[in-house]
């Protein structure tokens, strides 16, 4: 496990703390692997009904917006048994990395104990929003879609200026 | 002139009063039992989803009591829809007898 400079309670619009943690398949997942993407770090638990309810939506969002640069990372919180989490993730055909979290990593992102909790990180690696509770469709459209659009707009203006 | 102003003021007050009475007539309060709200950390999603629903004026959710008290506009929403919103958060809105 590796962390960047400690940030005890994360404020919005600051650089997200870096991490390198193993996913369910033993692969190291680093936040830096997703540089340039819009990252949603979703803290969840298998025993939390709203977390379970929102996961099919997260799977759909990853499928529909992955090409636009959306990357969801699920982190279990509080700590849970690998076998239980793996069984659950397989059942839902989760299409994004799931990491077994610790209290330490959760504390580095937020002191909000609500579950689920989603940290929204923009393409510059800054925390833009902390969404407490289930991620509503309206919230995705209002807060996350514009972040995905930003790069498309940027690419278009770059393409224009190159011509 | 003065009586004309008085008439206008009286009409204005009347319209406002009628508006308030009509709005109040459409507002209903319902208490729905919610099963499975064992963790207070998770129940925040229920009030969040309810408050984001058009027609809901207020929603108080108690994980301890296992209930959601919802004030809503019955011209825009039905109790069935409110139960669907609760169920969409992973909990179970208990059906009352006769529903």
Interface residues (C-beta under 8 A of the other chain):
Chain A: X47 X48 X49 X50 X51 X52 X53 X54 X113 X114 X115 X116 X132 X133 X134 X136 X138
Chain B: X36 X39 X41 X42 X44 X45 X46 X48 X49 X52 X88 X89 X90 X91
